[in-house]
Amino acid sequence: MTPASRRAWRAPAPLGRRVRGRAPLVASLLATLLVAAAGLSACSASPPAASVNGQDITQGQLFQELGWWASSPAYVKAYDQASYAQYRSAQAQGQQATWFKVEGAGPWPGTYGTFWVSQVLGNMVVALAIHQDLARHRTSPTSTQVAAAWAAADAAQPVMWQELPSPLRVLVAERDAEHALIEQVPGASQLSQDRTFYQAHQGTFWSEICVRSVDITATGAAGANQAAHLASHPNQITGWASNCMTPEELLGRSPAFRREVGQLDGLKAGYVRTSYGYQVVQLTSRTQIPFGPVVAQTISLASRDEGVMTSSADLPAFQDPPAVAILKAADVAIDPSFGSWVDLPSSSYPGYPPIVLPVGLHLNTGP
């Protein structure tokens, strides 16, 4: 394919102001890239898809993450819808456009689109570069910061977030918490928006709950009546079993258990039906994540509305100076079958970091 026949990648004019929680479902390759930050193992027999400062991101790691994202129907639907909206917008402006979707005919395992694959790989490049930078400065997020990132992502996109596989949720929370550490402390206006988001979803911002439970082996109406009676009189129960869990661990429990625990305030008990009968549960403690500047930084990053998970095509220049500086200083190599690492010209793409330019596209630096 000759360069002249390749599709052009370009950033259009601004498509609207970003408003906390309701930004347009359109975002750039860069917005997707800047979601992430986490370390990756370089030890694998799989060939590299990319290398960041001498550390490999293997093709096995890339394909695993592609599969994780693609396993969420809500993610795929939202991404494809966002990309379609961008496609129609470009058409309306008289631009040549392509509808980039998660599904495609790339030359790899799975049926993934070339453009989307380059975005996910870009996430991983940014993740590793930021992780390496923090490691050089002997800095890492606290468990509370990681929990805040998990909670913010859950609050911003609960259906999508809870559909994702557990390893990916853990990874994304760690990435967002690490990325937040390189960001500047939010200004007064952003801090106010973050506080509003926190207050609206305060019930989500906890790092650990502890419950005690007792099993009722009776089934049917007798078991239900016994469970209801004990739930109303928990002081009559002896032999409680205590258990503490993180939000990620709670997601591993049954929906009925999660709903019941979510309704408890520590003063009363509840009960759920199980495969063996019933279980009476009582909340004993909830560790709230307090709001502050550091948590606000994490919220700003991890709750970047729909654009975080559904970015597809273009967005006005995204300003993230700390990430841009890290990426411009990084030594990045991309396997040519996945694209190329391109440092965008500041005259045409002000504020953008380098990107993974997908195979088959070239830059259009014209007006």
C-alpha positions as MATLAB code, in Angstrom:
seq = 'MTPASRRAWRAPAPLGRRVRGRAPLVASLLATLLVAAAGLSACSASPPAASVNGQDITQGQLFQELGWWASSPAYVKAYDQASYAQYRSAQAQGQQATWFKVEGAGPWPGTYGTFWVSQVLGNMVVALAIHQDLARHRTSPTSTQVAAAWAAADAAQPVMWQELPSPLRVLVAERDAEHALIEQVPGASQLSQDRTFYQAHQGTFWSEICVRSVDITATGAAGANQAAHLASHPNQITGWASNCMTPEELLGRSPAFRREVGQLDGLKAGYVRTSYGYQVVQLTSRTQIPFGPVVAQTISLASRDEGVMTSSADLPAFQDPPAVAILKAADVAIDPSFGSWVDLPSSSYPGYPPIVLPVGLHLNTGP';
ca = [
       0.000    0.000    0.000;
       1.471    3.333   -0.991;
       1.571    6.239    1.471;
      -0.771    8.227   -0.712;
      -3.497    5.603   -0.403;
      -3.328    5.294    3.364;
      -6.015    6.835    5.511;
      -4.990   10.000    7.333;
      -5.137   10.378   11.098;
      -5.856   13.927   12.170;
      -7.411   15.798   15.049;
     -10.523   17.777   14.111;
     -11.814   20.972   15.598;
     -13.090   20.796   19.196;
     -16.352   18.896   19.495;
     -17.549   20.283   22.807;
     -16.439   21.152   26.306;
     -15.639   18.321   28.655;
     -17.965   18.385   31.638;
     -17.379   16.146   34.641;
     -19.224   12.902   34.125;
     -20.930   13.847   30.851;
     -18.217   14.596   28.294;
     -18.883   13.601   24.687;
     -18.361    9.930   23.934;
     -15.559   10.878   21.598;
     -11.920   10.830   22.496;
      -8.584   10.476   20.872;
      -5.973    7.876   20.586;
      -4.252   10.022   23.189;
      -7.118    9.967   25.651;
      -7.038    6.194   25.601;
      -3.276    6.167   25.925;
      -3.380    8.414   28.962;
      -5.753    6.250   30.941;
      -3.095    3.840   32.092;
      -0.030    3.421   34.251;
       1.311    0.126   35.584;
       4.320   -2.156   35.357;
       4.564   -5.205   33.139;
       6.797   -8.244   33.430;
       9.530   -8.530   30.825;
       9.985  -12.253   31.403;
       8.185  -14.256   28.738;
       8.953  -16.456   25.761;
       6.432  -14.458   23.733;
       7.987  -12.030   21.212;
       7.747   -8.318   22.028;
       4.921   -6.143   20.752;
       6.731   -3.098   22.105;
       9.739   -2.138   24.201;
       9.952    0.762   26.646;
      13.427    1.734   27.805;
      14.603   -1.817   27.179;
      11.697   -3.547   28.923;
       9.396   -5.586   26.703;
       5.627   -5.641   26.457;
       5.145   -9.082   24.984;
       2.609  -10.050   22.385;
       1.205  -12.523   24.892;
       0.551   -9.693   27.355;
      -1.032   -7.576   24.635;
      -3.352  -10.341   23.415;
      -4.344  -11.158   26.985;
      -5.334   -7.555   27.647;
      -7.172   -7.312   24.328;
      -9.192  -10.348   25.318;
      -9.985   -8.882   28.722;
     -11.351   -5.628   27.285;
     -13.243   -7.364   24.486;
     -14.943   -9.701   26.989;
     -17.119   -6.836   28.267;
     -20.218   -6.347   26.072;
     -20.794   -2.916   27.631;
     -17.266   -1.811   26.790;
     -17.452   -3.037   23.188;
     -20.860   -1.435   22.653;
     -19.823    1.899   24.147;
     -16.546    1.974   22.218;
     -18.177    1.156   18.903;
     -20.942    3.719   19.478;
     -18.393    6.386   20.344;
     -16.373    5.604   17.267;
     -19.482    5.662   15.084;
     -20.460    9.086   16.430;
     -16.988   10.357   15.567;
     -17.223    8.770   12.128;
     -20.532   10.491   11.375;
     -19.246   13.801   12.695;
     -16.223   13.633   10.403;
     -18.449   12.773    7.455;
     -20.672   15.743    8.214;
     -17.581   17.970    8.047;
     -16.735   16.604    4.627;
     -13.780   14.549    5.855;
     -12.824   11.086    4.675;
     -13.644    8.844    7.616;
     -13.519    5.243    8.782;
     -15.588    3.611   11.491;
     -13.049    1.995   13.816;
     -14.500   -0.797   15.950;
     -13.211   -3.272   18.506;
     -13.917   -6.108   16.121;
     -11.906   -6.231   12.941;
      -9.727   -8.310   10.690;
      -6.261   -7.686   12.066;
      -3.600  -10.337   11.366;
      -3.505  -11.607   14.953;
      -5.284  -14.055   17.248;
      -8.866  -12.925   17.746;
     -10.878  -10.661   15.459;
      -9.672   -7.265   16.624;
      -9.522   -4.031   14.672;
      -6.079   -2.665   13.846;
      -6.850    0.800   15.204;
      -8.208   -0.519   18.502;
      -5.236   -2.845   18.975;
      -2.883    0.122   18.580;
      -4.812    1.979   21.281;
      -4.597   -0.840   23.784;
      -0.904   -1.247   23.057;
      -0.541    2.513   23.530;
      -2.157    2.168   26.962;
       0.424   -0.410   27.888;
       3.317    1.722   26.650;
       2.170    4.682   28.732;
       1.579    2.384   31.696;
       5.073    1.000   31.622;
       6.753    4.359   31.012;
       5.026    5.938   33.999;
       5.679    2.889   36.170;
       9.376    3.060   35.300;
       9.507    6.779   36.070;
       7.948    6.242   39.495;
      10.333    3.359   40.184;
      13.317    5.592   39.408;
      12.004    8.058   41.973;
      11.217    5.236   44.437;
       7.569    6.268   44.531;
       4.439    4.159   44.408;
       0.771    4.692   45.272;
      -0.580    3.721   48.655;
      -3.242    1.077   49.024;
      -5.737    3.867   49.736;
      -4.877    5.602   46.464;
      -5.323    2.358   44.534;
      -8.652    1.812   46.317;
      -9.709    5.359   45.389;
      -8.881    4.681   41.733;
     -10.910    1.452   41.844;
     -13.856    3.261   43.440;
     -13.741    6.179   40.989;
     -13.778    3.861   37.982;
     -16.651    1.874   39.499;
     -18.607    5.061   40.189;
     -18.017    6.450   36.683;
     -18.933    3.274   34.765;
     -20.435    0.666   37.124;
     -21.872   -1.709   34.499;
     -18.784   -1.695   32.327;
     -16.401   -1.821   35.271;
     -18.102   -4.792   36.868;
     -18.206   -6.697   33.572;
     -14.447   -6.501   33.143;
     -12.401   -9.475   34.392;
     -10.994   -9.098   37.882;
      -7.323   -9.061   36.767;
      -8.045   -6.149   34.425;
      -9.910   -4.149   37.077;
      -6.989   -4.585   39.472;
      -4.525   -3.609   36.758;
      -6.447   -0.506   35.661;
      -6.843    0.690   39.263;
      -3.095    0.345   39.812;
      -2.405    2.148   36.536;
      -4.704    5.036   37.369;
      -3.281    5.360   40.876;
       0.251    5.469   39.482;
      -0.688    7.946   36.773;
      -2.320   10.192   39.365;
       0.997   10.459   41.215;
       2.620   12.325   38.316;
      -0.240   14.795   37.968;
      -0.308   18.244   39.487;
      -2.498   18.929   42.521;
      -5.918   19.977   41.173;
      -6.730   23.679   41.164;
      -9.675   25.078   43.081;
     -12.158   24.556   40.243;
     -11.098   20.974   39.532;
     -10.943   20.203   43.248;
     -14.537   21.384   43.575;
     -15.626   19.112   40.694;
     -13.780   16.173   42.228;
     -15.411   16.826   45.591;
     -18.848   16.905   43.960;
     -18.136   13.597   42.230;
     -16.907   12.091   45.502;
     -19.975   13.251   47.413;
     -22.329   11.936   44.743;
     -20.695    8.492   44.963;
     -19.532    8.486   48.567;
     -21.010    5.055   49.174;
     -18.563    3.657   46.614;
     -15.450    5.173   48.188;
     -14.436    2.578   50.752;
     -11.399    0.335   50.884;
     -12.533   -2.499   53.165;
     -15.644   -3.795   54.849;
     -15.846   -6.385   57.570;
     -18.877   -8.583   58.116;
     -19.794  -11.416   60.393;
     -22.033  -14.240   59.304;
     -23.653  -17.446   60.468;
     -25.014  -20.253   58.320;
     -28.558  -21.593   58.556;
     -28.720  -25.112   57.133;
     -32.512  -25.349   57.222;
     -34.170  -24.886   53.822;
     -37.580  -23.817   52.596;
     -39.988  -21.794   54.687;
     -38.484  -23.054   57.947;
     -35.024  -21.833   56.990;
     -36.335  -18.487   55.758;
     -38.283  -17.918   58.956;
     -35.286  -18.833   61.120;
     -32.984  -16.535   59.124;
     -35.467  -13.650   59.297;
     -35.862  -14.073   63.059;
     -32.105  -14.156   63.710;
     -31.510  -11.196   61.413;
     -33.996   -9.232   63.508;
     -32.369  -10.423   66.759;
     -28.618  -10.691   66.015;
     -27.815  -10.540   69.727;
     -29.231  -14.059   69.998;
     -26.613  -15.433   67.606;
     -23.480  -17.183   68.790;
     -20.685  -18.608   66.674;
     -20.345  -15.748   64.210;
     -17.657  -16.103   61.509;
     -15.885  -12.824   60.695;
     -14.556  -11.831   57.297;
     -13.098   -8.635   55.819;
     -12.955   -7.904   52.095;
     -12.011   -5.263   49.552;
     -14.463   -4.016   46.895;
     -12.801   -6.352   44.381;
     -13.274   -9.300   46.728;
     -16.895   -8.317   47.378;
     -17.528   -8.425   43.623;
     -16.583  -12.087   43.765;
     -19.527  -12.836   46.045;
     -23.054  -13.532   44.842;
     -25.250  -10.625   43.682;
     -27.684  -11.366   46.522;
     -24.895  -11.145   49.094;
     -23.612   -7.862   47.602;
     -27.082   -6.324   47.596;
     -27.731   -7.336   51.194;
     -24.386   -6.059   52.461;
     -24.912   -2.811   50.584;
     -28.118   -2.209   52.524;
     -26.615   -2.814   55.961;
     -25.609    0.040   58.230;
     -23.983   -1.906   61.048;
     -26.997   -1.660   63.341;
     -29.021   -4.474   61.864;
     -28.412   -7.788   60.171;
     -29.752   -9.262   56.971;
     -29.903  -12.656   55.344;
     -29.449  -14.233   51.931;
     -30.456  -17.542   50.446;
     -27.595  -19.933   49.686;
     -27.175  -23.330   48.070;
     -27.289  -24.978   51.489;
     -29.975  -22.874   53.153;
     -29.524  -19.297   54.356;
     -26.825  -17.032   55.699;
     -27.332  -14.233   58.231;
     -24.872  -11.365   57.763;
     -24.098   -8.214   59.710;
     -21.799   -5.350   58.765;
     -19.261   -4.657   61.506;
     -17.084   -1.978   59.908;
     -16.540   -0.006   56.714;
     -13.253    1.814   56.038;
     -14.171    4.993   54.203;
     -11.690    6.616   51.804;
     -11.453   10.236   52.999;
     -11.505   13.029   50.431;
      -8.353   15.107   50.051;
      -6.033   16.527   47.363;
      -4.337   13.182   46.671;
      -7.651   11.348   46.348;
      -8.898   14.226   44.180;
      -5.972   13.653   41.803;
      -6.942   10.006   41.541;
     -10.595   10.862   40.972;
      -9.658   13.361   38.253;
      -7.841   10.649   36.346;
      -9.834    7.507   37.085;
     -13.287    9.059   36.615;
     -12.638   10.840   33.338;
     -16.197   10.099   32.326;
     -17.099    7.907   29.389;
     -13.995    8.898   27.458;
     -11.815    6.812   29.742;
     -13.144    3.476   28.593;
     -14.691    4.312   25.221;
     -12.210    6.603   23.488;
     -12.122    5.824   19.809;
     -10.969    8.418   17.366;
     -10.184   12.083   18.009;
     -10.347   14.769   20.660;
      -8.949   18.284   20.837;
      -5.350   18.340   22.030;
      -5.204   16.708   25.425;
      -2.946   18.534   27.845;
      -1.108   16.247   30.237;
       2.388   17.780   30.529;
       3.821   15.260   33.045;
       2.851   12.279   30.885;
       3.986   14.052   27.715;
       7.423   14.713   29.226;
       7.832   11.096   30.334;
       6.814    9.728   26.938;
       8.978   12.118   24.940;
      11.992   11.060   27.016;
      11.255    7.345   26.739;
      13.016    5.028   24.309;
      10.066    3.231   22.715;
      10.097    0.659   19.933;
       6.968   -0.886   18.381;
       6.804   -4.104   16.386;
       5.948   -2.873   12.858;
       2.991   -5.250   12.617;
       1.268   -3.222   15.359;
       2.162    0.284   14.155;
       4.913    2.787   14.771;
       5.928    5.151   17.572;
       5.462    8.703   16.318;
       6.319   11.970   18.049;
       3.586   14.278   16.773;
       4.660   17.698   15.476;
       3.715   20.331   18.042;
       2.698   22.753   15.301;
      -0.202   20.516   14.283;
      -0.776   18.560   17.493;
      -0.005   20.907   20.403;
       0.031   19.180   23.778;
       0.005   15.641   22.420;
       2.530   13.027   23.534;
       3.998   10.531   21.074;
       1.542    7.886   19.920;
       1.358    4.386   18.505;
       0.287    5.223   14.948;
      -1.765    2.301   13.621;
      -0.710    0.346   10.563;
      -2.318    1.800    7.438;
      -2.688    5.346    8.706;
      -0.463    8.353    8.232;
      -0.443   11.791    9.800;
      -2.234   14.667    8.162;
      -0.624   17.874    9.317;
      -2.619   20.113    7.061;
      -5.337   22.532    8.151;
];
